């Protein structure tokens, strides 16, 4: 049994070749609600354009990896030339159960924060890093000790992100949605699978009106071979592209819905509801038994739309921030 009155003797250092397998194993022991595989760890961490081996702080006791905290800052802009020079992120941290109770989590996080501070980062978010966040934030219900630790280090909740799921077994296009689709089509709106040429407008719509990370996700998944029929777009009578919905954009997960957006001035027309259900219909046709996503505001217009479509909240994540004191 660990003695809580003693301090962990684990050494802190940056990532080295050979750490990966032990990191994945220790992660899975430490966070059984959110296990990771070697290929996901490789894609989301090691191959991230912003990865710096020194930012992945590894705790080693002898030759055993017993914890880690990942600190990252932009080396490549998300959009334009903005490297967000004051901003840093800690997308994840963990301590192996065998090494808990001796202050190792605090040491790891402090080490990660010090590393970010040494690179001029005065604002640190947990864990809403894009492009390769693991989870939107902290699930305090699953990890209450981590919540207490982050709070004690000065992290404060900015907002909550809701993860939602919906079963698709037996799903069919609701009659009211089919009727609204027909009404909108009669008015001149066009719902369709995008062509190659449509993708230029789609990426611009996602990046300019919603989130640069959405534009990146769409571009990268299609370049990697995601079929176009995972997407439904809608054009208004004038021909302008005003919305889309899709699935399979992230890590090729067919049952993962999104991203999804309708221009603000077109909301309330039923376009979003129709797009959502048309994509759910396609997902079911591909054999998907459920639809899920990680990030929306429970009380946002999108959150209300999802609930009306049969989605229920499965987890809540706290997006947290720590500001350096002047």
C-alpha positions in Angstrom: 0.0 0.0 0.0 1.2 3.5 -0.8 2.2 5.7 2.1 0.5 9.1 1.6 3.1 10.8 3.9 6.0 10.0 1.5 6.9 11.8 -1.7 7.2 10.0 -5.0 10.8 9.4 -6.0 9.9 9.1 -9.7 12.1 11.1 -12.1 10.7 13.6 -14.6 11.9 13.8 -18.2 10.8 14.3 -21.8 9.6 11.6 -24.1 12.2 9.2 -25.4 12.1 6.5 -28.0 10.9 3.3 -26.4 8.4 5.0 -24.0 5.4 4.6 -26.2 4.3 1.0 -25.3 4.7 1.6 -21.6 2.8 5.0 -21.9 -0.1 3.3 -23.6 -0.2 0.5 -21.0 0.0 2.9 -18.1 -2.6 5.2 -19.6 -5.1 2.3 -19.9 -4.5 1.2 -16.3 -4.9 4.8 -15.1 -7.9 5.9 -17.2 -10.0 2.7 -17.8 -13.0 4.8 -18.8 -10.9 6.2 -21.7 -8.4 3.6 -22.9 -6.2 4.3 -25.9 -4.5 2.1 -28.5 -1.0 2.4 -29.8 -2.2 3.6 -33.2 -4.4 6.3 -31.7 -1.6 7.4 -29.5 0.7 7.6 -32.5 -1.8 9.6 -34.6 -3.1 11.9 -31.9 0.2 12.6 -30.1 3.4 11.5 -31.7 2.5 12.6 -35.2 0.8 15.8 -34.2 2.5 18.7 -36.0 2.9 20.5 -32.7 4.4 17.6 -30.8 7.6 18.4 -28.9 9.2 15.4 -27.1 10.1 17.6 -24.2 6.5 18.7 -23.7 5.4 15.2 -23.0 6.6 15.0 -19.4 7.1 11.3 -18.4 7.5 10.1 -14.8 9.8 7.1 -14.5 10.4 5.0 -11.4 13.4 2.9 -12.2 12.7 1.6 -15.7 8.9 1.7 -15.3 6.7 4.5 -16.7 4.3 5.5 -13.9 2.7 8.7 -15.2 2.7 11.4 -17.8 1.5 15.0 -18.5 1.4 16.3 -22.0 2.1 20.0 -22.6 1.8 21.4 -26.1 2.0 24.8 -27.8 1.5 25.7 -31.4 4.5 25.2 -33.7 2.2 25.2 -36.7 -0.8 27.7 -36.9 -4.3 26.3 -36.9 -5.2 29.0 -39.4 -3.3 31.9 -41.0 -0.1 32.7 -39.2 -1.4 32.8 -35.6 0.7 30.7 -33.3 -1.3 31.9 -30.3 2.0 32.8 -28.4 0.3 33.1 -25.0 -1.7 29.9 -25.2 -0.7 26.4 -24.1 -2.7 23.2 -23.5 -2.5 20.1 -21.4 -4.6 17.6 -23.3 -4.1 14.8 -20.8 -2.3 13.6 -17.7 -2.4 10.4 -15.7 -0.7 8.6 -12.8 -0.5 4.8 -12.7 -2.7 3.5 -9.8 0.4 1.9 -8.2 2.1 5.3 -7.9 -0.8 7.4 -6.5 -1.1 9.1 -3.2 2.5 10.5 -3.1 2.1 13.8 -5.0 3.1 12.5 -8.4 0.2 14.0 -10.2 0.9 17.4 -8.8 4.6 17.1 -9.7 3.7 16.1 -13.2 1.3 18.9 -13.8 3.6 21.5 -12.2 6.4 20.3 -14.4 4.2 20.5 -17.5 3.0 24.0 -16.5 6.6 25.1 -15.9 7.6 23.9 -19.3 4.8 25.9 -21.0 5.7 28.9 -18.9 9.4 28.6 -20.1 8.0 29.0 -23.6 6.1 32.1 -22.8 2.7 30.5 -22.3 0.7 32.4 -19.7 -2.7 30.8 -20.3 -3.2 27.0 -20.2 -6.3 25.1 -21.1 -7.3 21.6 -20.1 -8.0 19.9 -22.4 -9.6 21.6 -25.4 -6.6 21.4 -27.7 -7.1 21.3 -31.4 -6.5 19.6 -33.7 -5.9 16.4 -31.7 -7.8 16.6 -28.5 -8.4 13.3 -26.7 -11.4 14.5 -24.8 -13.0 17.9 -24.7 -12.2 18.4 -21.1 -12.3 16.8 -17.6 -15.0 14.3 -16.8 -15.2 15.1 -13.1 -17.6 12.3 -12.3 -15.2 9.7 -13.8 -12.0 11.3 -12.4 -12.9 13.2 -9.1 -9.3 13.2 -7.9 -8.1 14.8 -11.1 -10.8 17.5 -10.7 -9.6 18.3 -7.2 -5.9 18.5 -8.4 -6.7 20.8 -11.3 -8.8 23.0 -9.0 -6.0 23.2 -6.5 -3.5 24.3 -9.2 -5.7 27.2 -10.3 -7.7 25.8 -13.2 -11.2 27.2 -13.4 -14.1 25.9 -15.5 -14.9 28.0 -18.6 -17.9 26.0 -19.7 -19.2 22.4 -20.0 -19.2 20.3 -23.1 -21.8 17.5 -23.4 -21.2 14.2 -25.2 -24.4 12.7 -26.6 -25.4 9.4 -28.1 -28.5 8.1 -29.9 -29.4 4.5 -30.8 -30.1 4.0 -34.5 -31.7 0.5 -34.5 -35.1 1.0 -36.1 -34.3 4.6 -37.1 -36.4 6.0 -39.9 -36.8 9.4 -41.3 -39.6 11.0 -39.1 -42.7 12.0 -41.1 -42.4 15.7 -40.0 -38.8 15.8 -41.2 -39.7 14.2 -44.5 -42.5 16.7 -45.0 -40.2 19.6 -44.1 -37.5 18.3 -46.5 -40.2 18.2 -49.3 -41.4 21.7 -48.5 -37.9 23.1 -48.5 -37.1 21.3 -51.8 -40.2 22.7 -53.3 -39.0 26.2 -52.3 -35.8 25.6 -54.2 -33.4 24.3 -51.5 -31.2 21.4 -52.7 -30.0 18.6 -50.4 -27.3 16.5 -51.9 -24.1 14.6 -51.6 -21.3 17.1 -52.5 -19.3 16.8 -55.7 -15.6 17.3 -55.7 -16.1 20.9 -56.8 -18.5 21.6 -53.9 -15.8 20.8 -51.4 -14.1 24.2 -51.9 -17.2 26.0 -50.7 -17.8 23.4 -47.9 -14.3 23.8 -46.4 -14.6 27.6 -46.7 -18.0 27.6 -45.0 -16.7 25.4 -42.1 -13.6 27.4 -41.6 -14.9 30.9 -42.1 -18.3 30.7 -40.3 -17.7 27.9 -37.7 -14.3 26.5 -36.7 -11.0 26.3 -38.5 -10.6 22.8 -36.9 -13.7 21.7 -38.7 -12.3 22.8 -42.0 -9.1 20.9 -41.2 -11.1 17.7 -40.2 -13.1 17.8 -43.4 -10.1 18.4 -45.6 -8.0 15.7 -44.0 -10.6 13.0 -43.8 -11.6 13.4 -47.5 -7.9 13.5 -48.5 -7.5 10.2 -46.6 -10.3 8.6 -48.6 -13.5 9.2 -46.6 -16.3 8.7 -49.1 -18.3 11.8 -50.1 -21.6 10.1 -49.3 -20.7 10.6 -45.6 -21.8 14.2 -46.2 -25.1 16.0 -47.0 -25.0 19.6 -48.0 -27.8 22.0 -48.6 -27.9 25.0 -51.0 -30.5 27.7 -50.8 -32.6 28.7 -53.9 -29.9 31.2 -54.9 -27.3 28.5 -55.0 -25.4 29.5 -51.9 -24.1 26.7 -49.7 -25.7 27.3 -46.3 -25.2 24.1 -44.3 -23.9 20.5 -44.1 -23.9 17.5 -41.9 -21.6 14.5 -42.0 -20.2 11.5 -40.1 -17.0 9.6 -40.1 -14.8 12.7 -40.2 -12.7 11.9 -37.0 -10.4 8.8 -36.9 -12.7 7.2 -39.6 -15.3 6.4 -36.8 -18.4 5.7 -38.9 -20.7 6.1 -35.8 -19.2 9.5 -34.9 -21.5 12.2 -36.1 -20.3 15.7 -37.1 -19.1 18.2 -37.8 -22.5 19.8 -38.5 -23.4 23.4 -39.2 -26.1 25.8 -40.7 -25.5 29.5 -41.2 -27.0 31.5 -38.4 -29.4 33.4 -40.6 -30.8 30.1 -41.8 -31.5 28.6 -38.4 -35.1 28.1 -37.4 -36.0 27.1 -40.9 -35.8 23.3 -40.3 -32.7 22.9 -42.5 -30.6 21.7 -39.5 -33.2 19.1 -38.5 -33.4 17.8 -42.0 -29.7 17.6 -42.5 -29.2 15.8 -39.1 -31.8 13.1 -39.9 -30.7 12.6 -43.5 -27.2 11.8 -42.2 -28.6 9.5 -39.4 -30.5 7.7 -42.2 -27.3 7.2 -44.2 -25.5 6.0 -41.1 -28.2 3.4 -40.4 -28.1 2.3 -44.0 -24.4 1.6 -43.5 -25.2 -0.6 -40.5 -24.4 1.8 -37.7 -26.2 0.9 -34.5 -25.7 4.3 -32.8 -24.6 7.9 -33.4 -22.4 9.8 -31.0 -20.3 12.9 -30.7 -18.2 14.5 -27.9 -18.9 18.2 -27.9 -21.9 20.4 -27.7 -23.4 22.8 -25.3 -26.3 21.2 -23.5 -28.4 24.4 -23.5 -27.2 25.6 -26.9 -29.5 25.6 -30.0 -27.6 22.6 -31.2 -28.1 20.8 -27.9 -31.8 21.3 -28.0 -31.9 20.1 -31.6 -30.0 16.9 -30.7 -32.3 16.2 -27.8 -35.4 16.6 -30.0 -33.8 14.1 -32.4 -33.5 11.5 -29.7 -29.9 12.1 -28.4 -29.2 11.9 -24.7 -26.3 13.2 -22.7 -23.8 10.5 -21.8 -21.0 12.5 -20.3 -20.2 16.1 -19.2 -16.7 17.5 -19.6 -15.3 20.7 -18.0 -13.3 22.8 -20.3 -10.8 24.4 -17.9 -8.3 27.3 -17.9 -5.5 28.5 -15.8 -4.2 32.1 -16.1 -0.8 32.9 -14.8 -0.9 35.5 -12.0 0.7 38.9 -13.0 
